[in-house]
Amino acid sequence: MIEVALMIEGQDGIDWERWKRMGRAAEDLGFAGLYRSDHFTNPEGPYKDALELWASLAWLADNTERIEFGPLVSPVSFRQPVITAWQASAVDNLSGGRLRLGLGAGWQEREHTAFGFDLLDMDRRFARFEEGLEVITRLLRSEEPVSFEGEFYRLREASISPRSPRPGGTPIVIGGNGPRRTLPLVARYADEWNAVFLKPERFAELNVRLDELLEEAGRPARDVRRTLMTRVVFGRNDAEIEGKLGGASRAQADDAGIVTGSADDISGRLGALAEAGVQRVMLQYMEPDDLESLEEISSGVLPQLR
């Protein structure tokens, strides 16, 4: 069985009305969760409404009862790790333990340049990310005060409260496909690996590699949940689907790992991902005003995957 959640791009015109509507839809239609990106703006094009991450997650924590939720992913490049841990702990506590904290190194040049944040070169970016993971995991997982001395961050007998109601603290999600930098960090720090836009064959390959890295780290494979974020485009025929794709063909979308088609088509694709080892898929939904298609995915896809 594969769980099905929704994911939306929070910087792509998401205001309070749209966010509340999507939150209620995810809860009422039976999806496993609702996740969102953490960006100031899209990589190009006009600025649109971009609802701030933690304000939106606090609303979700207090106005839903069932779904899991969180960022996919929040970058340490403009989110100071101590503040992120503090906010995450509070929101997870408010929700009764439903937040999953997705973290990343940062990548989008436009927002860093526009708002004055240093993205850094790739080596230093990942060095900073690893330090951020140390800070966040120590603060979230330890009930005792913690210390850390790094190049970018420092702690001196630091502790945060209120805490997650879950033993072990808020689960950490690390997103990305990189076998050389990302997967070793997953094996060391994460409770969940979230891959991005992968076809089943490639996911299965990286899944095996993660198992190897976990074994080297002395952790059982079951310690890390395996999930995938990829776009879904629902439609009853090729013309409808390709219209939503902006003129790209279904074949091109399939090559990019995008899930397209009718309820039966989507169910088949998700079944293949489940066979490759995906335990939960976050379907990136780019039509937040089209609740009718969401309802059809809910009624036509979810029952086939139970």
C-alpha positions in Angstrom: 0.0 0.0 0.0 1.2 3.5 -0.7 -0.1 6.6 1.1 -1.1 9.6 -1.0 -0.6 13.2 0.2 -0.8 16.6 -1.5 1.9 19.2 -2.0 1.5 22.7 -3.2 4.0 25.5 -4.1 3.4 28.0 -1.4 5.0 30.9 -3.4 2.9 30.4 -6.5 -0.1 32.6 -5.7 -1.1 31.0 -2.4 -3.0 33.3 -0.1 -5.0 32.5 3.0 -8.2 31.7 1.1 -6.4 29.1 -1.1 -4.4 27.7 1.7 -7.4 27.2 4.0 -9.4 25.6 1.1 -6.6 23.2 0.4 -6.2 22.3 4.0 -9.8 21.5 4.4 -9.8 19.5 1.1 -6.8 17.4 2.2 -8.5 16.6 5.5 -12.0 15.9 4.2 -11.0 14.0 1.0 -8.9 11.4 2.8 -5.4 12.4 1.7 -2.6 11.4 4.1 -1.2 14.9 4.4 -0.6 18.3 3.0 2.9 19.6 2.4 4.2 22.9 0.8 7.4 24.5 -0.4 9.2 27.2 1.4 10.2 30.0 -1.0 9.8 33.7 -1.3 9.1 33.6 -5.0 9.3 31.4 -8.1 12.7 31.1 -9.9 11.4 33.4 -12.6 8.4 35.4 -13.6 6.3 37.9 -11.6 6.1 37.9 -7.9 2.9 36.3 -6.6 1.3 35.8 -3.2 3.7 33.7 -1.1 2.2 32.8 2.2 4.9 32.5 4.9 5.6 29.0 5.9 5.2 28.9 9.7 2.2 31.1 9.8 0.5 28.7 7.3 1.6 25.6 9.2 0.4 27.0 12.6 -3.1 27.5 11.0 -3.0 23.9 9.7 -2.0 22.5 13.0 -5.0 24.2 14.8 -7.6 23.7 12.1 -7.1 20.1 11.1 -7.2 16.9 13.2 -5.9 14.0 11.1 -3.5 14.9 8.3 0.3 15.1 8.6 2.0 18.2 7.2 5.2 20.1 6.8 7.7 21.9 4.5 9.2 20.2 1.4 11.7 21.6 2.2 12.7 24.5 4.3 16.2 25.7 3.5 18.8 26.5 6.2 20.2 29.1 3.9 17.5 31.6 5.0 15.9 29.8 7.9 18.2 30.1 11.0 18.3 26.5 12.5 17.6 27.5 16.1 14.5 29.5 15.1 13.4 26.7 12.8 13.7 24.1 15.7 11.8 26.4 18.0 9.0 27.0 15.6 8.8 23.4 14.6 8.6 22.2 18.2 5.8 24.6 18.9 3.7 23.8 15.8 4.2 20.1 16.3 3.0 20.4 19.9 0.0 22.4 18.8 -1.0 19.7 16.2 -0.7 16.9 18.6 2.3 15.4 16.8 1.6 15.7 13.1 4.4 17.9 11.8 7.2 16.3 9.7 10.0 18.8 9.3 11.5 18.9 5.8 14.9 20.5 5.6 17.3 21.3 2.7 20.5 23.2 1.9 18.8 25.9 -0.3 19.1 26.2 -4.1 17.1 29.0 -5.6 19.5 31.9 -6.6 16.8 34.4 -7.3 15.3 34.6 -3.8 18.7 34.6 -2.1 19.9 37.5 -4.3 16.6 39.5 -4.0 16.4 39.2 -0.2 20.0 39.4 0.8 20.8 35.8 1.8 24.1 34.1 1.1 23.5 30.9 -0.9 27.3 30.0 -0.8 29.1 27.6 -3.2 28.0 24.0 -3.2 30.7 22.7 -0.7 30.1 25.4 1.9 26.4 25.2 1.3 26.3 21.6 2.3 28.8 22.2 5.2 26.3 24.8 6.5 23.4 22.4 6.0 25.1 19.6 7.9 25.7 22.0 10.8 22.1 23.1 10.6 21.0 19.5 10.9 23.2 19.0 13.9 21.7 22.0 15.6 18.1 21.2 14.8 18.3 17.5 15.7 20.1 18.1 18.9 17.4 20.7 20.0 14.5 18.6 18.9 15.6 15.2 20.1 17.2 15.9 23.4 15.2 16.7 26.5 18.4 18.0 28.2 20.2 21.2 27.3 22.7 20.7 24.4 25.8 22.4 23.1 27.5 22.6 19.7 30.5 24.4 18.3 30.6 24.8 14.5 31.7 27.2 11.8 28.2 28.6 11.2 26.3 27.9 14.4 26.9 27.5 18.1 24.9 26.3 21.1 25.6 26.7 24.8 23.5 24.5 27.1 20.4 25.3 24.9 16.9 23.9 25.3 13.5 24.6 23.7 10.0 24.0 25.0 7.1 23.3 24.4 8.2 20.1 22.8 6.7 17.6 20.4 4.4 15.1 22.2 6.2 12.3 20.3 9.1 10.4 21.9 12.3 11.3 20.0 10.9 14.7 18.9 9.6 16.0 15.6 10.6 13.7 12.6 13.3 15.1 10.3 12.7 14.8 6.5 15.6 15.4 4.2 14.7 16.1 0.5 16.8 15.4 -2.6 18.2 12.8 -4.9 21.9 13.2 -4.6 23.7 10.0 -3.9 27.0 11.7 -2.9 25.9 14.5 -0.6 22.2 14.1 0.3 21.8 10.3 1.0 24.7 10.2 3.5 23.0 13.0 5.4 19.7 11.1 5.3 21.5 8.1 6.7 23.0 10.1 9.5 20.2 12.5 10.5 16.8 11.8 8.9 13.6 10.0 9.9 12.4 10.2 6.3 14.0 10.5 2.8 11.9 12.5 0.3 13.0 12.0 -3.2 11.9 14.4 -6.0 10.5 13.7 -9.5 12.0 10.2 -9.9 10.7 7.4 -12.0 10.3 4.0 -10.2 13.5 2.5 -11.6 15.7 5.3 -10.4 13.9 5.5 -7.0 14.6 1.8 -6.5 18.3 2.2 -7.3 18.7 5.1 -4.8 16.6 3.2 -2.2 19.1 0.3 -2.3 22.0 2.8 -1.9 20.3 4.4 1.1 19.9 0.9 2.7 23.7 0.4 2.3 24.4 3.8 3.9 22.1 3.1 6.8 23.8 -0.3 7.4 27.2 1.5 7.4 25.8 4.0 9.9 24.5 1.2 12.2 20.9 2.0 11.6 18.2 -0.4 10.5 16.6 0.3 7.1 13.1 0.6 8.8 14.3 3.7 10.7 13.9 5.9 7.6 10.5 6.3 5.8 10.8 6.5 2.0 8.7 9.1 0.2 8.6 10.9 -3.1 7.4 14.3 -4.2 6.2 14.5 -7.9 3.7 16.4 -9.9 0.3 15.0 -10.7 -1.8 16.2 -13.7 -5.3 14.8 -13.7 -7.3 14.7 -16.9 -9.8 12.6 -18.8 -8.0 12.8 -22.2 -4.6 13.9 -23.7 -5.9 17.3 -24.7 -7.0 18.2 -21.2 -3.8 16.9 -19.7 -1.5 18.7 -22.2 -3.4 21.9 -21.7 -2.5 21.7 -18.0 1.1 20.9 -18.9 1.3 24.2 -20.8 1.8 22.5 -24.2 4.2 19.7 -23.2 3.3 16.2 -24.2 2.3 13.4 -21.9 5.4 11.5 -23.0 7.6 14.4 -22.0 5.9 14.6 -18.7 6.3 10.9 -18.1 10.0 11.2 -18.9 10.3 13.9 -16.2 8.6 11.6 -13.6 5.3 13.5 -13.7 2.2 11.4 -13.0 -0.5 12.1 -15.6 -3.8 10.7 -16.7 -7.2 9.4 -15.5 -7.8 7.9 -12.1 -6.9 4.5 -13.4 -3.7 5.8 -15.0 -2.6 7.6 -11.8 -3.4 4.5 -9.7 -1.2 2.4 -12.0 1.7 4.8 -11.8 1.4 5.0 -8.0 1.3 1.2 -7.8 4.6 1.1 -9.7 6.2 3.6 -7.3 5.0 1.5 -4.4 6.7 -1.6 -5.9 9.9 0.5 -6.1 9.7 1.2 -2.4 7.8 4.5 -2.1 5.8 4.4 1.1 4.1 7.8 0.7 3.8 10.0 -2.4 3.3 13.8 -2.2 1.5 14.8 -5.3 2.5 18.3 -6.3 -0.8 19.9 -7.3 -0.5 23.0 -9.4 -4.2 23.8 -9.8 -5.2 24.8 -6.2 -8.6 26.2 -7.4 -9.6 23.0 -9.2 -11.2 21.1 -6.3 -13.3 19.0 -8.7 -10.1 17.2 -10.0 -9.0 16.7 -6.4 -12.3 15.1 -5.6 -12.0 12.8 -8.6 -8.5 11.8 -7.5 -9.8 11.1 -4.0 -12.7 9.0 -5.2 -11.0 7.3 -8.1 -7.4 6.8 -6.9 -7.4 6.4 -3.2 -9.7 3.4 -3.0 -7.6 1.5 -5.5 -4.5 1.9 -3.3 -5.9 0.7 0.0 
